[in-house]
C-alpha cells in the first residue's frame, strides 16, 4: 500500500460554512437498510470534514417519500441520461466532488465528474466494468484467468456456445446486479428455461468451480488500496445469504488475491472511488477474477470493512482523495465481522416472535426484518427478496458465527399450518 502524505484533516464540523467544498451524492434516496447505513456514514464522515452535501436523485424518487440521506439540499437529476448529467453540471459549477454508493449511478458519476472537471473515473472505464463481457475481455487481454463466455442475442447463439464448451454454465444479464436473472445450467436441455425473461443480449459463460470471495477497497492517488477480503455464502439461485471478514484464506492465497484484484482494477482503467471486486479460488488454488464494481459492496459489506479496521472511515478516505486532501494510512485490521441474511418460507406468516429482543441486542451492529405477520413468502429469486439481515462483530470468525447463530435462534417465525421455522438460512 502506498504511503500517503502527512497532514491533518479539517476540524469536525458544526455548521457548514457557505464556502465549504461541496460534494454531490448521486442516488441519495434508498429503501434498503444497507443503503441507508452507507449514506448515513457517508454524510457523517463528510460533515466531520466540513463539507457541504447535495443529494441528487430522480424526481420520482425524491417525490416518493422514500428515505433520503442527510444533506443540505436534494435536487432532481435523471441520472440515467448522460445529457441530463451534462446539463446538471453546467447549472451547478460549484461542485467539488461527486460520489455514489449505487451500482446504477456509477456511470452518471463519471459523466458528471468529466463535465465538472473534477476528479473521477473515465466514463468508458466505468462502462467497461459495468458490462460483464467487456470487463472479462479486458481482463483476459491483460493476462488474467477468465471463464469462457459469449454474448448471445437469443437461444440459438447461446446453444452454440453450450455445444462448444463443457458445462455447467451460467446465464445472466450483461449488466445486472443482486443475482437477478442469474441461472446455473447443468443440462443443455434446460437452456430455454434459464433464458426465459432475460432481455437480449445476455451473457453465457462457463461456470467457475471454487469458493466465492470479494475484495473491498478504495482508490487513493490513483492506486487501489485493498482493505479487506470477504467470504461469500450463497443459497439457491446464487442469492447471497451471508458474508464474513476476514475471509478464511491462507496468507499466500490472500496475498495473491489482493495483488490480482489491485492489478485488475488498474487494468480496467479505474482511478477513483470505492471498490468491490469479486473472485473465486478454485480447488487448485488459482485466483479467477469475477466482476469489478466502482462502488462499495452491498449487504453491509461496507460495515464489515469499517468494523474490522476500528476508526477507519471508508467514505471519508474517498472524499479526502477526491478533494486532493491528505489521506491517513488505515488502521491495522483486527477482529472479525459478518452478516447473515434471513431466507424463510415459502408460506403465509402467522406470527413472528423474538425479533424485538434480537433488534435490541447490543452484540449486533445491525438487525433488520423485512417481513411480518400476514405476509406471503415465495421462493427468494434475488437479493431484494431476502427477509432480514443480522450483522455482528467479534474477536474472530468463530465468535461472529456464534453471535449470529444465537440471534437467529431467538427468531420464531410460524407459517400457517406449519411448524416453527428457524431464523433463516445462513
Secondary structure, DSSP 4 states (H G I P E B T S, - for coil): -PPPPP-PPPPPPSSPPTTS-EEEEES-B-S-HHHHHHHHHHHHHHHTTT-EEEEEE-HHHHHTT--B---SEEEE--TT-HHHHHHHHHH-TT--EEEES-GGGHHHHHHHHHHHT-S---HHHHHHHHSHHHHHHHHHHTT-----EEEESSHHHHHHHHHHS-S-EEEEESS--TTTT-EEESSGGGHHHHHTTPPSSEEEEEPPPSEEEEEEEEEETTEEEEEEEEEEEE-GGG-EEEEEES----HHHHHHHHHHHHHHHHHHT--SSEEEEEEEE-TT--EEEEEEESS--TTTHHHHHHHTSTT--HHHHHHHHHTT---PPPPPP-SEEEEEEE---SEEEEEEESHHHHHT-TTEEEEEE---TTPEE----SGGG--EEEEEEESSHHHHHHHHHHHHHT-EEEETTSPPBPS---
